[in-house]
């Protein structure tokens, strides 16, 4: 697998503490991209899935793995295998893509289908500088969606991911 970098304890690439992998290679070349060094598919470095899984396992506090880029769907087979390994360890998987969910779902590409099936939340759509906002959680521009992939696939339509209320598990005593 070709990657640009990893971050061992991200809090901005999805909900909770995350291990983020920035894949190398991106066909979108979005103006204003915050990772332009990831565009060249020949850049970055080669790393084995075993190395990434070992690195992922060094931090017992992470809640999930984020596949970012670059474009993870440009290396969909390797990313799907890594996501499957993350799920086997009880971690959730977020994937960032410049492609829309509908395009990925309907592509007929078996590797894309496999990665989509191993993704819990998809942040889809290209970065649009004119839609940029620092007020958004886990995305760079307003056009991008946070999609609950398992529910979307089951219902045959886009279902947006909803952040859980961290206080919902507590009860308020009646007065």
C-alpha positions as CSV (number, residue, x, y, z in Angstrom):
1,X,0.0,0.0,0.0
2,X,1.3,3.5,-0.8
3,X,0.8,6.1,1.9
4,X,1.8,9.7,2.6
5,X,1.7,9.5,6.4
6,X,-0.1,8.3,9.5
7,X,-1.3,10.1,12.6
8,X,-1.5,8.0,15.8
9,X,-3.9,10.0,17.8
10,X,-6.2,12.3,15.7
11,X,-9.3,13.9,17.0
12,X,-10.2,15.8,13.8
13,X,-10.5,12.9,11.3
14,X,-13.7,11.4,12.8
15,X,-15.4,10.8,16.1
16,X,-13.2,9.8,19.0
17,X,-9.4,9.2,19.2
18,X,-8.3,7.8,15.8
19,X,-5.5,6.2,13.9
20,X,-5.5,8.0,10.6
21,X,-3.8,6.8,7.4
22,X,-3.3,9.3,4.6
23,X,-3.2,7.3,1.4
24,X,-1.1,8.4,-1.5
25,X,-2.6,9.2,-4.9
26,X,-5.6,11.3,-5.7
27,X,-7.3,11.9,-9.1
28,X,-9.5,14.8,-7.8
29,X,-6.9,17.6,-7.3
30,X,-9.4,19.8,-5.4
31,X,-8.3,23.4,-5.4
32,X,-7.4,24.4,-1.9
33,X,-6.9,20.8,-0.8
34,X,-5.1,20.6,2.6
35,X,-3.1,17.5,1.5
36,X,-1.8,18.4,-2.0
37,X,1.4,16.3,-1.4
38,X,-0.8,13.2,-1.5
39,X,-2.0,13.8,-5.1
40,X,1.0,12.1,-6.9
41,X,0.4,8.3,-6.9
42,X,4.1,7.7,-7.1
43,X,4.8,9.9,-4.0
44,X,4.8,8.8,-0.4
45,X,6.2,5.4,0.6
46,X,5.3,1.8,0.3
47,X,4.1,0.1,3.5
48,X,2.7,-3.4,4.1
49,X,-0.7,-3.9,5.7
50,X,1.0,-5.8,8.5
51,X,3.2,-2.8,9.3
52,X,0.1,-0.5,9.4
53,X,-1.8,-3.0,11.5
54,X,1.1,-3.2,13.9
55,X,1.3,0.6,14.1
56,X,-2.4,0.7,14.6
57,X,-2.2,-1.7,17.5
58,X,0.4,0.3,19.4
59,X,-2.2,2.8,20.7
60,X,-4.7,1.0,23.0
61,X,-6.8,4.2,23.3
62,X,-7.9,4.6,19.7
63,X,-11.6,4.0,19.0
64,X,-11.3,3.8,15.2
65,X,-9.3,4.1,12.0
66,X,-9.6,6.8,9.4
67,X,-8.7,6.3,5.8
68,X,-8.0,9.7,4.3
69,X,-5.9,10.9,1.5
70,X,-5.2,11.2,-1.2
71,X,-8.1,9.1,-2.3
72,X,-8.6,5.8,-0.4
73,X,-10.7,4.4,-3.2
74,X,-7.7,4.6,-5.5
75,X,-6.3,1.8,-3.4
76,X,-9.6,0.3,-2.4
77,X,-8.5,-3.4,-2.1
78,X,-5.7,-2.6,0.4
79,X,-7.9,-0.2,2.2
80,X,-10.7,-2.7,2.5
81,X,-8.3,-5.3,3.9
82,X,-7.1,-2.8,6.4
83,X,-10.6,-1.8,7.4
84,X,-11.6,-5.4,7.8
85,X,-8.6,-5.9,10.2
86,X,-9.6,-2.8,12.1
87,X,-13.2,-4.2,12.5
88,X,-11.7,-7.5,13.7
89,X,-10.0,-5.5,16.5
90,X,-13.3,-3.8,17.5
91,X,-12.5,-0.5,15.8
92,X,-14.8,1.6,13.7
93,X,-13.7,2.8,10.2
94,X,-14.2,6.2,8.7
95,X,-13.3,6.8,5.0
96,X,-12.9,10.2,3.3
97,X,-13.5,10.3,-0.4
98,X,-13.8,12.9,-3.1
99,X,-16.4,10.6,-4.8
100,X,-20.1,10.7,-3.9
101,X,-21.6,7.8,-2.1
102,X,-24.0,7.1,-5.0
103,X,-21.1,6.9,-7.4
104,X,-19.2,4.5,-5.2
105,X,-22.2,2.3,-4.5
106,X,-23.3,2.1,-8.1
107,X,-19.9,1.8,-9.8
108,X,-19.9,-2.0,-10.1
109,X,-16.2,-1.9,-9.1
110,X,-15.8,-4.9,-6.7
111,X,-12.9,-3.3,-4.8
112,X,-14.9,-0.1,-4.2
113,X,-17.9,-2.2,-3.1
114,X,-15.6,-4.1,-0.6
115,X,-14.2,-0.9,0.9
116,X,-17.7,0.7,1.1
117,X,-18.9,-2.4,2.9
118,X,-16.1,-2.1,5.4
119,X,-16.7,1.6,6.0
120,X,-18.9,2.7,9.0
121,X,-18.9,6.5,8.1
122,X,-18.1,7.9,4.7
123,X,-17.3,11.6,4.3
124,X,-18.1,12.0,0.7
125,X,-17.7,14.7,-2.0
126,X,-14.8,16.9,-3.2
127,X,-13.5,19.7,-1.1
128,X,-14.9,23.0,-2.4
129,X,-13.0,26.1,-1.2
130,X,-16.1,28.3,-1.7
131,X,-18.0,26.0,0.8
132,X,-15.1,25.8,3.3
133,X,-16.1,26.3,7.0
134,X,-14.2,25.9,10.2
135,X,-17.5,25.4,12.0
136,X,-18.1,21.9,10.5
137,X,-17.3,18.7,12.3
138,X,-15.0,16.2,10.6
139,X,-15.3,17.8,7.1
140,X,-13.8,20.7,5.2
141,X,-16.7,22.1,3.1
142,X,-20.5,22.2,3.5
143,X,-21.1,20.0,0.4
144,X,-19.5,17.1,2.1
145,X,-21.7,14.6,3.9
146,X,-21.1,12.3,6.9
147,X,-22.9,9.1,5.8
148,X,-23.8,6.2,8.0
149,X,-22.8,3.6,5.4
150,X,-24.3,0.4,6.9
151,X,-27.7,2.1,7.3
152,X,-27.5,3.7,3.9
153,X,-26.7,0.4,2.2
154,X,-29.5,-1.4,4.1
155,X,-32.1,1.3,3.2
156,X,-30.9,1.9,-0.3
157,X,-30.7,5.7,0.3
158,X,-28.3,8.1,2.0
159,X,-28.7,8.1,5.8
160,X,-26.6,10.8,7.4
161,X,-24.5,9.9,10.4
162,X,-25.7,11.4,13.7
163,X,-23.3,12.1,16.5
164,X,-24.4,10.5,19.7
165,X,-25.2,12.7,22.7
166,X,-22.4,11.9,25.1
167,X,-24.8,12.5,28.0
168,X,-27.6,10.3,26.7
169,X,-26.5,7.3,28.8
170,X,-27.1,9.3,32.0
171,X,-30.5,9.8,33.6
172,X,-31.7,12.9,35.1
173,X,-33.5,12.3,38.5
174,X,-37.0,13.6,38.7
175,X,-37.4,16.5,41.1
